[in-house]
């Protein structure tokens, strides 16, 4: 994806050297958001037969945020240099059979409508749960069969080869973009009110977005305390490619879409 932004300014060049992903390059942020109207919107859509969820809405919102508000987050680091990704791919964590965590990738997520996001996610999840794994999940299964400590050595080599050097292993479908641009995980569906995400060492995602549970809470609206449905959202961002200001811009756009979910019904211009 072409951009006129200076992705490798003096601070970014220094940050890519002094921080090591993911031990000390993480920025954590969180916010409470009022999803009362969004829940009503989802309820109306479900009555129309659309199986939309908060995950669909926030995943698509995050993808469009990278397109229009924070393109700096659609990047990764290779050999100390920040590289802009060719497209915006979203990865959503899912629960598979036997409580095993997996993931599905939505390519060009910024270009789809909400209905298309629902269909694509459902199709990918169905394939994953039926055993048709993507390259990342397939490699995870292969790695699990390797005995320790050889597994650690292979993992370190793969991380160095694909992430540090930016090379690909086409036979196994491993590239610097294997995990897409960002990862979304809805821990609220697992019974957690809030989660503190980590940046997976083998991924090149610039941020992980975590969705918490929705609870009815007292909330101030027009100087009056009223009951509203409130949800926690949290994020971990790679400090090598972004700062807190980028996280703020991301969250502001998410809040804007939460108030205006109908904007996701049509393709972006």
N, C-alpha and C positions, 0 to 999 in steps of 0.2 A: 504494500500500500504506500503510495507516494505521499510525502508530507514536506512542507516547507519549514517545519520546526527544526531547530538546532538540537538534535537529540544528544549530541556529544559535546556539550559546552564544557567549560573548565571544571565545574563542580561535578558533573556527571562522570567525567573521566576520572576524577579523584575518587568519587564514591564507588565506582566499579572496581577500584584497586583496594580500597581500605575495608570494604565490606565483603564478607564471604556469605554467600547464600547457602543455607538459610539460618546459620547460627547467630548472626548478628546484624542482618540487613533488614529486619522486619519492622514495619510500622503497624501498630494495632490501632484500630478505630472502631467506634460503635455508636449507635444512635437508637433512640426510640422513635417509632413513626406511627402515626395515626392511620390505620388501614380500614377504618369503619366504612367509608364510601367504597373503597376497593373491594371489600368483602361483599358489599351489596351488589357491586358490578359483577363480581364472580358468580354470585347467587343467580342473578338474572341470566347470565350466559349459560349456566348449568341447566336452567329451566328450558333454554333453547336447544339443549342437547350437546353443548360444548363442554368438554371435560377440562375446563381451565382451572389452574391452581395458582397460588401465589408464586410458586417456583417458575412457572411459565412467564408470568408477568415480569418478575424481577430479573430473570435471565435475559429476556429480550430487551428490557430497559437498560441493563448493564452493557449489552452489546451495542446498542445505539449510543450510549454515553461515550463509548470508545470511538465511535464514528464521528460524533458531532461535538463532544465537549472535552474529552481527555484522550486524544490520540497518543499522548505520551505513554499511556498504559498499554498500548498495543505493541509492545516492544520486548526485547530480551537482550541479554548480554552474551557476546561471544568474543573471546580473546581480549577482554577489557574494553570492547566497543559496543555501544548500544545500537541494535539493529531493529528497524521497523518491520513488523510482520507483513506479509503480502495480503492477508485477509484477516477477518475477525471470526474466530471459531470459539464457540462456547462449549465448555465441558460441564456436565451435570452429574454429580455423584448419585448413585441409585443403590438400593438394597436388593441383592440377588438372593437366590435360594440358599438356605442355610445361614442366613444373616451375614452373608459375605458382601462386603462393599465393592461396588464396581463403578463404572462411569460410562457415559455416552457422550459423543461429540456431535455438536450441531454446527456444520460448516457454514460460513458466511451468515452467521446468526443475525447480523445487523440488517440484512436485506430481506428478511422474511416478515410476514404478518403474524399476528398472534395466533390465528387459526393454523397457519403453517407450522408455527413453533409447536403447537399442541400435537399435530399430526406427526411431525418429524420426531419429537421426543418419544411419543407412544410407540412408533415403529422401531426406534433404536432400543428402547427398553425391552420390547417384546423379543427382539433378536438376541439381546444380551442374556435374557432369562431363559432362552431356549438353547443357549450354548454357542450361539454365533458371536463370538467375541471379537472386539476390535483388536488392532495390533498391540495396543498398550496392555489390554487385559490378557491377551494371549501370551505376551512376554512375561507378565506377572506370574502366570501359571507355570511357565517354563522355569523361571527363577526359583519358584517355590520347591521345585523338584531337585534342585541342586543342593547338595549337602553343605553345611557350614564347615569350615570358613570359606570354601570356594565360592559360595554364593556372594559373600561380601566382596571378594576380589573381582568377580565378574561385574557386580553392580558398580564398583568403583571405576572399572575400565569403561563400562557403557556410559557412565556419567561424564567421564573425562572426554571420551570420543565424541559423543553427541552434543553435550551441553557446553563443555569448556571449549572444544575445538570447533563446534558447529558443523560436524560431519554427519552423514546419514548412513544407516545400515538398511538398505532398501529391502533386503531379503526378509527382515523381520519387521519392516514398516516403522523403524525407529528414526526419527528426525528431531531437530531442535524444536519442532512445532508439534510433537506427538500429543501433548496435553492441551493444545489450543492456546488461546489468548488469556483465558481466565477460567476459574473453576467456581461453581456454585454448589453449595451443600445446604440442604434444609434440615437442620437438626431439630427443628420444632416438631417435625413429624415423628421424631424418635423419642420425644418426651423431654427434651431439653429446652429450657426457657431461653438460654443464650449459649453460644459457643465461642471459643477463642481459636480461630483457625491457625493452621501452620502452613508454611510454604513448603510443599514436598520437595526434598532435595533433588529428585530426578526430573522434576518438572521445570519448565521455563516460564510458567505463568507469572505475570507481574502482580497479580492479586488473587486472593480467594475471598469470595463473598459468602457469608454464612447467614442463614435466615433462622431466626428463633421462633418460639411459640407465640401465639396470639392470645392475649388475655384482656378481659374487660377491666378497665381501670378508670379512676377519676382523672379527668383531663380538663384543662382550661380552654374553653372555646368562647371567643367574644367576651372575655372577662367573667365567664360563668363556668363553674365546675360541673361537668356533665360526664356520664359514663360513656366511654369510647373503647373501641377495640384497638389495642396497642401491640405492636410487634417490635422486638429487638432485631436489628441487623448489625452485623459486625464484619470487619474486613481486616485481612493482613495484606500489606503491600510491600513489594520489594524496594527497599530504600536505595538500591543501586540505580533504579530507573525512574524513581519518582520521589516526591516529598509529601508532607502532610497536606499541602495545598491541593495536590492532585486528588487525594482521597476526599477532600472537602468538595471539590467540583463533581466527583463521581456521586457522592451522597446527595448533593443538591439536585442532580438530574434524576436520581432514583426517586427522591421525594416528589419531584415535579410529575413524573410519570404515575406515581401512586395516586396523585390527585387527578390525573388526566389519562387513565388507562385506555380510553377510546382512541388515543393517538397511535396505538399499536395495531389497530385494526386494518390500517392501510400500509402499503409499502412506502418507505421513505423516498422523498423526491431526490 
